[in-house]
Amino acid sequence: MSHPTQHPLSTLRDQALDIFNAGVLAANPSLAVKRALSIDNEQLKLALDLADKNAFRSKHWSKIHLIAFGKAACAMAKAALEIIPSRLLADENIVICNYENLTTLNGIEVYGAGHPLPDENGLLAAKKCAEIAHHAQPNELVLVLISGGGSALIPYPTNTLSLADKVATTQSLLACGATIHEINCVRKHLSQLKGGGLAKLAAPADLHAIILSDVLDDDLSVIASGSTVADNTTFADAINILITYQLWDKVPNAVRDYLKQGQKGLNPETPKQSDPIFNSTSQILIGSNAISLAATTNSATNLGFSTQVYNSQLCGEAKQVAEDWVKYAKDLSEQGINKPLALVAGGETTVTLSGDGKGGRNQEMCLAFAIAEKKYPLDNDWVFLSGGTDGRDGPTDAAGGLIDKNSLKRMISANQNPQALLNNNDAYTALNSSNDLLITGATGTNVADLQVLLINPHSDSNTLS
């Protein structure tokens, strides 16, 4: 009788990384853009559905204004420039990218800007972006390339608010555990570009958006705060979010005043679906967490694992999500695992800050997973990876973490207290001490996070010290 192949921990770690990288590759922005843009009879052809070759938009536009923003902006713009004839490009075009992914592009103005918190460079770039859109004329096309991170990279507060007001509000929302939908609802109501603002500025020119999604449900009104699509949220929603998270009295006075005036109808609401400005807009989704999760599933299966999707929209408090996952894996282990098992997931958890340590949601999930596994032990060799597809987890140089059954032991041997570090939101220090940080560098894309748990059929004697 043959036995399932056992993988030593070192091999499992390599395989987890391979599976994660397959998911990142599936979100390659350059390849995705080239599937969505083409030239036909000297006309630019805009795909409207990658699964339907007959769904496209084309016209003899006299000029094309290129605007790209997000973590994949440089890669997306480079691909678009390889397709669009230079004679059609407007004199002024702009690309706005986070500093880690910044590259130069011939003949195009490229701005680096702050993420996850906006900075002055982003404000300058956002104003330039608004100016380009505003000057577009009928029979011209504003081609907008959007990727995750765009919300922070194009901060253009309404006239009564400062960048400092916007930064302070964003900081509070990021630290309180609010979802990306909630954070972006507030952002949209403090901005001139978000929540359909860019589409409003571009009208009456035509507008087409090519979008790489970093949100779980691929809601186009949430990705980069939906600058080119209608917004169904209101000033009242934004106010309720701040009240719910007990931030109403903590955000700047100017923010409260602007939102209250908006609720009274004294400040303009974000444009809704019925607004005629959207009659000349279109968009296509070219990459998402779901697409990348499918790629990780295929990769794990091809490596010989029995593969399950643990959760296709993983969300919630990172520490609790990790403990729930350990419990689930323990139940499976007790039922008996007779073949190497891969549990994969995609999503975006949250962290409610209570300490002043260093880390991000993926690192925190890994540290919490290691701690929870000692509470609910798995009788198998295992490795767990949680990483951001953009290569950056929180304000750190790590994409996340890659841990195994001996990670906690290595932390303690390095004179670290894992539980105390978790309590202080200091997962970076813990994972660094055990050599478990996932360092990929900037990937040039962003479709939220991916997780991989690999479990051997039964415990192997091979260990990592």
N, C-alpha and C positions, 0 to 999 in steps of 0.2 A: 504494500500500500504506500503510495507516494504522499509526502507531506508538503504543505504549502511552503514556498520559499520564505525563509526568514531574512530580514534585512537588518544588519547591524545599525546601531544608532547613527553612525557617521553616514551610512548610505541613505537612511531615512531622511536625514537632514538635507542631503544633496537633492533627493527626490522632491522633497517639499519645496525647495527653492526652484527646481525645474518646473514644477506645477504652477507655482506663483508666476514665474516668468512667462509661461504660456498665456496666462491671463493678461499680463501687461502687453505682450506682443499683439494680442487680439484687438487692443485699443490703439494700435499704432496710428497716429493722426494723419501722417502723410499718405499712407495707403488708403485710408478711409476717405480722405478728401478727393483723391484721384478716382475713386469709384463714384463720386457725387458730381464731378465736374468734367465736361468734355467740350470739344469744339466740333461743330457740325456745320458744313457749308459756311464757314467764316463767322458762324454765330456761336455764342456761348450757350451751352446746353446745361440746364440745372436739373439734376435728378430730384424728384419729389418722393420717391419710394425706391429703395435699393432692391427690393424684391420684384419690382414691376418696371421693366425697361420702357414701357409705354407711358409711364407717369413722369413727365418732365415739363419744364418751362423754358421757353426760348424766345428770343426777340432780337431785333437789330438795335441793341442799346448803343447810343452814341458814345457813351463813356461809362466806365466802371470805377466806382470808388471802393477801394478795399479797406475794410476795418477788421482787425483781428484782436481779440483779447482773451486772456485765460492762460493757464499753464502750458497749453499746447499751441499757443498762438504762433510762435515762430515756426514750428514744424508745419502747421496747417497753412500758414501764409506762403512758405517756401514751395509747398506742393501746388498751391493755387497759382503762384507766379510761373510755374513750369507749364501751365496749361493756358492761362489767359494771354492772348497776344498783347505785346507791350503797347501797340498803337491804341488799344482800347482803354488802357489804364489812365485814370485821371492823374493830374500833376501831383496831387497830394494824397497820400495813402498812409495808414498808420497801423503799427503792430504794437500791442501792449502785453508784456509778458513778465512773469515773476523773475527775480534776478537769477535764480538757479538755472533756469531754462533759456536764458537770454543768449541769442546769437545774432550776428549781423546779417542783413539781407540787402543785396544790391539794389540801389535805387529806392529803398523804402525806409521811412522813418521808423525806427524801432526804439521803444521806451521800456526801460526796466522799472518795475514798481513793486511796492510792498505787499506781502501776503504772509500771514492771514490778516494783519492789520494794515489799513491803507496808509499811504505816506504822501508827501508833497509831490513826488515824481508822478504818482498815480493821478493826483488831482490835475497836474499840468497836462498829462496825457489825455485824461477824460475830457478836459475842455477842448483839446485839439480834436478829439473824436467827435464831439458835439458840433464843432465848427464845420468839419468835413461833411457830416450828415446834413446839416442845415443848408449848406450851399449846393447840395445836389439838386438837379433840375428834372422836370418831367422828361421822359424818354431816356433817363440815365438810371443806372442800377447801383444801389448801395449793397455790396456783397459783404456780409458780416460773418466772420468765422469765430465761433464761440466755444469755449471750453471751460472746465471747472476752474474755480478760483477767480473768475471774472468779476464777481461781486466786490472783492477787495481791491482789485486792480484798476477799476474805473470809478473812483469815488468822486462824485460831483454833487455835493450837497445843494439843497435848495438855497435860494438867495439869503435867507435869514439865518442859515446855519453855517458853522465853520467846520473845517476838517477835524479839528479837535473834538467838536461835539459828536461828529460821526464816529471817530475812533473810540471815544469813551463809551458810546452806546454799544458799538460792536464788541468791545472788550467785555462789557457786562453780560451781553447775550452769549458770547462764547464760553464764559466761565460758569454760567448758571445751569447748563444742561439742556438748553432749548434746542429743538430740532432745527435742521437747515430750513425747513419750510417756515418755521416761526421767525428765525433770524432774518430770512430774506423778506418776509412780509414787512417787518419793521424797516429794513433797509430801503425797500421800494418806496415807502412813504416819506423818506427823508432825502430822496434823490431826484435829479433831473434826467438821468439816463435809464435807471432801472424801472421795472414794472411797465414796459412799453414806451418808456420815454425816448429811447433812441428811434423807434419807429415813428413816433410823433414828430421828432425833429427832421427825419428824412423825407416825410411826405411833403409834396406830392410825387417825389421820385419813387421808382420801384425799389423794393427791398427784398433780399433773399438771405436767409440765415442757414448756415451749415453748422450743426451743433453736435458736440461731443459731450455726452451726459455724465455728470458726477453725482446725480441724485437717484435714489433707488427706484422710484416709480416713473422716472423719465418725464416728469412734469416740466414741460418747456417753460412754464411761467416761473419755475423755481431755479432752473439752471442759470447760473450767473445772474440771478434775480430777474430773469425774463425781460431783458431790455428790448426785445423785438416782438414780443407777443402780448396779448391782452392780459390784464391782471384782474382776477375776481375777488381780491381781498380789498379791505377798506381801512380807512383811518381808525375806525372803531376796533377792527381786528388788531391793528398794531398796538393800540392802547391796551386792549385786554391782555395781550401777550406780556407786555411790560408789567401789568398789574399781577397777572398770574405768577410770574417769576419774582415778584416782590422787587421789581427794579424801577417802578414808576417814580419813586422818590429819590432814586439814585442817579438817574440819567440827568444830563444838563437841563437847566431851566428852559433854554431855547428849544430843546427837543420836545419837551412837554407842551410848551406854548404852541409850537408849530402843529403838533398832532391834534391838540384841542381845537385850534382854529380850523384845521382840516375837517374834523368831525362836525363842526358847525357849518361847513360848506364855504368857508372863507378862503380856503386854499384848494387848488385844483386836485381832484381825485385822479388816481392813475387811470389811463384809458381802458375801457371795457370792450368786450368782443363786438358790440354793436357800433363801435366808433368806425367811421368810414376810412380812417387812416389804414385800417387793416385790409381794405379791399385790394391794395396793391402789394401786399406782403405774402411771403411764402417761406417755408422752412423744411429742413430734413434732418433727421437724427441719424448720425453715421457711426456712433459707438456708444456703448453703455456698460454698466456693471453686469447686466444680464448676459450680454454678449461675451464678456470676459469670463464670467462664471462658467458659461458653457464650454469655453476653451480649457479652463482648469479641469473640468469634469472629463473632457476627452483626453487630456494629458495624463491624468491619474489612471484612467482606464487603460490607456496605451502602455503604461508602465506596469500593468498587471495587477492593479488594485481593484478590489470590489468597491465601487464608488457610489456614494450617496450625497445628495445635496442636503446638507443639514438645515440650511435656511437661505433662501434666495433674497431675502430682504432683512438681513440681520440688523437689529437696532436695539436701543435701550442702553442703560448704564453699563459701561464696559465691564466693571467688576462683577456685576450680577450676571451678565451674559456669559462671562467666562465660567462662573460657578455652575450655571445651568447646563452648559455644554459638557463640563466634566461629569456631572450627574448622568447625563444622557449616555456619555461614552461608558461610564461604569455599568449602567444597565445592559448595554450591548455586550460588554466584556463578560459579565456574569452569565449572560445567555450563551456565551461561547462564540469565539471568532475563529473560524477555521481557514481563513484566507486573509492576506494583508488587506486592511481596510482603509479607505480614504473617505473622510467626511469633509466636504468643501462648503464654503459659504461666501456670500458677498453682501456688502452693506456698509453701514456707517453708524457706529455706536457713538455714545456721548460720554463725557466725563464731567461730573460736578466737582469743581475744585474746592478742596478743603485745606490743602497744604500749599507750600510754596516751592515744591520740587520741580524737576525737569522731566518732561516726557510728552506723550501723546496718547490718543485713545488706543492705538494698536499695541504700544508698549505696555500700557496699563492692563490691557486684556491679557497679554502674555504673562505678566507677573502675577495677576490674579488667578490665571489658569494654573500656574505652577503651585501656588499656595493652596488652591482648592483641591488639587490632585492629591495632596498629602492628607486632606480631610476625607476625601472619597477616593482611595487609592485604586489605580488601574493595575491589574495583574499582567500587564503587557509592556513591552517596549513601545514608546510613543514619542512623536515630535509634534509640536504645534507651531504654526506660523500665522502671524497676523500682520499684514502690511498695507500701506497706502500705495496705490498704483502710480502715484505721482513721485514716489521715492522720498517723500517727506511726511513725517508724522509729528504734528505739532511744531513748536519752534525748535526743532532739533535737526541734526544731520542724518538721522536714522529714518528708514521707511516704516519700521516697526520692530518686531522681535521674532526670533526663531529659537524655541526652547525645547528641551527634552526632559526625560524623567530624572536626570541628574542635575538639572539647572539650579534647583534650590540648594542642593548640597554644595555646588560650586560657589554660590553667593555666600553661604555661611562660612565656607573655608576662606573666603576673601574678607572675613570679618564684617559682613553686612547683615542687617536685620531686615529680611524681605517684607515682613508685615509692617514694620515701622516705615519702610520706604514706600510701600503701597499707600499707607495712611497719609503720607506727605505728598502724594502724587509725584513720586520721585522714581518712576520705573526706569528711567534712563540710567541712573546710577546703579540700580540693581542688575539690569541686563548687561550693562557694560562690565560689571565685576565678574560676571559668569561667561563673558564672551558670547553673548546671545543677542546682541543688537543686529538687526537686519539693515545693512548698509548697501544701498543700490546706487546712490547718486540720483540726480534728477533724471526722470525717465522721458520727459517731454510729452507726457499724456496725463490724464486724470479722470478716472471713472470710479471714484470712491475706493473702498477697501476690499481685500480678498483674504480669506482664511483657509488654512489647510491643516487638518489633523490626520496624521498617519499612525496606524496602530498595527503592530505585529500580531500574528495569531497567538503567540504566547511569549513570555519573557525570554530574552536571549542573554547569554552571559556577557556579551560585548558591552562595555560601558565607556562613557567619555568622562574623563576626569576634569 
